[in-house]
Amino acid sequence: MAFMDQLRNAIRSGKFAYGTRQSEEQILTGKAKAIILSEKAEELMVERIKYLAEVGKIPIKVLNLSTKELGETFTLAYPVSVAVVLDEGDSKIISEIKTEK
C-alpha cells in the first residue's frame, strides 16, 4: 500500500499530535512513534525536529507537500508543518516509514 494510503488509514484510525510545540513535547517524552514533516516547513524547525528524531531514533518522513496541503491531508483548517504519530491505528504507517529509509 502506498504511503499516502497508509497515512489516510492512520488519520482515520490512529492518533496524532500536530504543530511544532506539541510534536516536540511528544518526541521529548518518548511518546512519538514516527514523525511526518512538510517539505516547505521553516528550515530551523525542520533541522531541530530532524535532530530530535535522530537522537530519539524516531523514524521520520518528509512529504513533498506545503504546510497548507499537509494540514488539509489531516482534514484541518490550518497549515501543519509537523505531525507525530502517537498511535498508528489500523495502518502500517510506522513500518512504511522505516522501510523507506
Secondary structure by P-SEA (a helix, b strand, c coil): ccaaaaaaaaaacccccccaaaaaaaaaaccccbbbbbccccaaaaaaaaaaaaaacbbbbbccccaaaaaaaacccccccccccccccccaaaaaaaaac
